Structure formats: C-alpha cells, structure tokens
Amino acid sequence: MSRTLTLEYRGQHRFEMRVTHPTLLEGVLVLSEASRAELSKLLDSEDGEWWADSDGRRLPAAGLFAKSPWAVVDGGSVEKVACRYIKLETGDVLFATGASYGA
C-alpha cells in the first residue's frame, strides 16, 4: 500500500509524491504535463553544485540538508530531504532523509 506526501522545492513549488517503498522515501511524482514542464524548468535552472563546499567537496550532512532545495511538508512541519535521483520521464524519485543519509 502506498502513501502520498507533499514535496516542496525551494519553499515555493509543491509536488505530490506517491511513496512506493515501505521504509525509503522512494516513489513516483504525480505529474501533469504542466507540472512536469515546471519541474523540468526548475531542475534545468538548479545550481549544479549546491551540495558542495567552496573546495568542491560534498557538504557534511547538516550543511547538505540545510542547503537542499527539497523538503517534505506535512501539515505545519517541514523536513529537509536530499534528492538522490529524479527520472523526469517516469516521475520515479528517491530522496534521503536525515535519518537515512549514509545508510
């Protein structure tokens, strides 16, 4: 059985995700043609190295999640998540949470 949650990109753009894995934040984005085009535009304009420090090294976990453009919104709470992959054509996604990062 899958559950649905809301993902937010940069605090402004919301997308619905159907979670398909029982323990991972893995699933499928529910995208219309318009929301797929919007997400494609957002991803194309993303700073490719937001996850790196000034020396090009991956940020420590706290910095990585703080700078991530993605968050899960659940009522009044917001949890930053890091995108592992997005397949725009199919909507398949995988996100890391603070608890699952590095696991």
C-alpha positions as CSV (number, residue, x, y, z in Angstrom):
1,M,0.0,0.0,0.0
2,S,1.4,3.4,-1.0
3,R,1.0,6.7,0.8
4,T,1.0,10.2,-0.6
5,L,3.0,13.2,0.6
6,T,3.8,16.7,-0.5
7,L,7.3,17.7,-1.6
8,E,8.3,21.3,-1.8
9,Y,11.0,22.8,-4.0
10,R,12.7,25.9,-2.7
11,G,9.7,26.7,-0.5
12,Q,7.6,27.7,-3.4
13,H,6.8,24.8,-5.7
14,R,4.8,21.8,-4.5
15,F,4.6,18.4,-6.0
16,E,2.7,15.3,-4.9
17,M,4.7,12.1,-4.4
18,R,3.3,8.6,-4.1
19,V,5.6,6.6,-1.8
20,T,6.1,3.1,-3.0
21,H,8.7,1.7,-0.6
22,P,7.8,0.8,2.9
23,T,11.0,2.2,4.6
24,L,12.7,4.5,2.0
25,L,11.5,7.8,0.7
26,E,11.2,6.3,-2.8
27,G,8.3,6.6,-5.2
28,V,6.7,8.4,-8.1
29,L,5.9,12.0,-8.5
30,V,2.3,12.6,-9.6
31,L,2.9,14.9,-12.5
32,S,0.6,16.5,-15.1
33,E,2.1,17.8,-18.3
34,A,2.2,21.3,-16.8
35,S,3.8,20.2,-13.5
36,R,6.3,18.0,-15.4
37,A,7.3,21.1,-17.5
38,E,7.5,23.2,-14.4
39,L,9.8,20.7,-12.7
40,S,11.9,20.3,-15.8
41,K,12.5,24.1,-15.8
42,L,13.3,24.2,-12.1
43,L,15.8,21.3,-12.4
44,D,17.4,22.9,-15.5
45,S,18.0,26.2,-13.6
46,E,19.3,24.5,-10.4
47,D,22.8,25.3,-9.2
48,G,24.5,22.1,-10.1
49,E,26.9,22.2,-7.1
50,W,24.6,23.4,-4.2
51,W,25.7,20.3,-2.4
52,A,29.5,21.2,-2.4
53,D,31.6,23.5,-0.3
54,S,34.0,26.1,-1.8
55,D,36.6,23.4,-2.4
56,G,34.2,21.2,-4.3
57,R,33.8,18.6,-1.5
58,R,30.4,17.2,-0.5
59,L,29.0,19.2,2.4
60,P,28.7,17.4,5.8
61,A,25.1,16.1,6.4
62,A,23.9,19.1,8.3
63,G,25.0,21.5,5.6
64,L,23.8,19.2,2.8
65,F,20.3,19.1,4.2
66,A,20.2,22.8,5.1
67,K,21.1,23.8,1.5
68,S,18.9,21.2,-0.2
69,P,16.2,22.7,-2.3
70,W,13.8,19.9,-1.4
71,A,11.6,19.3,1.7
72,V,8.7,17.2,2.8
73,V,5.8,19.2,4.0
74,D,3.4,17.6,6.4
75,G,0.8,19.9,7.9
76,G,2.8,22.5,9.8
77,S,6.1,20.6,9.8
78,V,8.8,20.8,7.1
79,E,11.7,18.2,6.9
80,K,14.5,18.9,4.5
81,V,15.4,16.0,2.3
82,A,18.1,15.4,-0.3
83,C,17.3,14.2,-3.8
84,R,19.2,11.0,-4.8
85,Y,17.6,10.8,-8.3
86,I,14.7,12.0,-10.3
87,K,13.7,10.4,-13.6
88,L,11.6,13.2,-15.1
89,E,10.2,11.0,-17.9
90,T,8.6,8.5,-15.4
91,G,8.4,10.6,-12.2
92,D,10.5,8.0,-10.3
93,V,12.3,9.6,-7.4
94,L,14.4,8.7,-4.4
95,F,15.2,11.1,-1.5
96,A,17.4,10.8,1.5
97,T,16.2,11.9,4.9
98,G,18.5,12.9,7.7
99,A,17.8,9.5,9.3
100,S,18.5,7.5,6.1
101,Y,21.5,9.6,4.9
102,G,24.6,7.5,4.6
103,A,22.7,4.3,5.4
